[in-house]
Amino acid sequence: MIISIVIPAFNEATMVASVVKAVKNKVNQVIVVDDGSSDNTGAEAEQAGATVLTHLLNRGQGAALQTGINFALKSGADIIVTFDADGQLNAEEIDRVVEPLILGGVDIVLGSRFLKPTSQVPAAKKIILKLAIGVTNLYTGLKLTDIHNGFRAMSRLAAQKIEIKQDGMAHASEILEQVKKYQLKFTEVPITIYYTDYSIQKGQKLSNAFRIIWALILGRISR
């Protein structure tokens, strides 16, 4: 099986090279989508061994993921992993995330930080996440323990069906809506998220959670 990993990156020059080096021995192809960065994100990723795709303007994480997924499909990927560029995720857990797809029986695997009893989510972050999880579960009709982390894996079939139209962070909920729509088989697996000053500063604020909800509502109205 050909496994490709898609890493959306915006102004991640300080972290992206170490992330690429950590994941490249776990997969067949590393794709970094430089989403209009004003620093050396693209050059750092390429030097570390990634194939780099570039958005001239910053469009948002959802748009970057779709660009990378399209490229992975054209490159013949059987499994596509999505991964963050900020150093929050553990490359050693890639095997765990792709295993259910290799064994068969599911179309998409979703990482969950809340399935690990040792997970240490900052209190303010947990409030934001629980709010987003509750709204998204209500919105999609699914029952999930986590939604807004970038660690997931999908089969070629799922990647061909799912179309990300939300350019920003609402894409995570949009993906789940399409999992429900196309009746894709899914499972959650425990993953680790490392909270550093750097990742927390770049993470979601409470105001962004409301923006995500509003974007989803507008997206549904416009269809």
PEWO-V729252 format. One record per pair of residues at least 6 apart in sequence whose C-alpha atoms are under 6 Angstrom apart, sorted by the first residue. I is the first residue (numbers start at 1). J is the second residue. D is the distance in whole Angstrom. If there is no record, write none. Layout:
i=I j=J d=D
i=I j=J d=D
This chain:
i=1 j=78 d=6
i=2 j=77 d=5
i=2 j=78 d=5
i=3 j=27 d=5
i=3 j=28 d=5
i=3 j=77 d=6
i=3 j=79 d=5
i=3 j=80 d=6
i=4 j=27 d=6
i=4 j=28 d=6
i=4 j=29 d=5
i=4 j=30 d=6
i=4 j=77 d=6
i=4 j=80 d=5
i=5 j=30 d=5
i=5 j=31 d=6
i=5 j=80 d=6
i=5 j=81 d=5
i=5 j=82 d=6
i=6 j=31 d=5
i=6 j=32 d=6
i=6 j=68 d=6
i=6 j=82 d=5
i=7 j=32 d=5
i=7 j=83 d=5
i=7 j=84 d=6
i=8 j=32 d=6
i=8 j=33 d=5
i=8 j=64 d=5
i=8 j=65 d=6
i=9 j=33 d=6
i=9 j=34 d=5
i=9 j=35 d=6
i=9 j=85 d=6
i=10 j=35 d=5
i=10 j=37 d=5
i=11 j=37 d=5
i=11 j=39 d=6
i=11 j=41 d=6
i=12 j=41 d=5
i=13 j=40 d=5
i=13 j=41 d=4
i=15 j=86 d=6
i=16 j=45 d=6
i=16 j=85 d=5
i=17 j=44 d=6
i=17 j=45 d=5
i=17 j=48 d=5
i=22 j=91 d=6
i=23 j=91 d=5
i=30 j=50 d=5
i=31 j=50 d=6
i=31 j=51 d=5
i=31 j=52 d=6
i=32 j=52 d=5
i=33 j=52 d=6
i=33 j=53 d=5
i=33 j=54 d=6
i=33 j=64 d=6
i=34 j=42 d=6
i=34 j=54 d=5
i=35 j=55 d=5
i=35 j=58 d=5
i=36 j=55 d=5
i=36 j=56 d=5
i=36 j=57 d=4
i=36 j=58 d=4
i=60 j=167 d=5
i=60 j=168 d=5
i=61 j=168 d=5
i=62 j=166 d=6
i=62 j=167 d=4
i=62 j=168 d=5
i=62 j=171 d=5
i=63 j=167 d=4
i=66 j=164 d=6
i=78 j=156 d=5
i=79 j=154 d=6
i=79 j=155 d=5
i=79 j=156 d=6
i=80 j=153 d=6
i=80 j=154 d=5
i=81 j=152 d=6
i=81 j=153 d=4
i=82 j=151 d=5
i=82 j=152 d=5
i=83 j=150 d=5
i=83 j=151 d=5
i=84 j=150 d=6
i=88 j=193 d=5
i=88 j=194 d=5
i=89 j=193 d=5
i=106 j=185 d=5
i=106 j=186 d=5
i=107 j=154 d=6
i=107 j=155 d=5
i=107 j=158 d=6
i=107 j=184 d=6
i=107 j=185 d=5
i=107 j=186 d=6
i=108 j=153 d=6
i=108 j=154 d=4
i=108 j=186 d=5
i=109 j=152 d=6
i=109 j=153 d=5
i=109 j=186 d=6
i=109 j=187 d=5
i=109 j=188 d=6
i=110 j=152 d=5
i=110 j=188 d=5
i=111 j=151 d=5
i=111 j=152 d=6
i=111 j=188 d=6
i=111 j=189 d=5
i=111 j=190 d=6
i=111 j=191 d=6
i=112 j=146 d=5
i=112 j=189 d=6
i=112 j=190 d=5
i=112 j=191 d=6
i=113 j=190 d=6
i=113 j=191 d=5
i=113 j=192 d=6
i=115 j=190 d=5
i=116 j=190 d=6
i=128 j=206 d=6
i=137 j=143 d=6
i=140 j=177 d=5
i=148 j=172 d=6
i=170 j=212 d=5
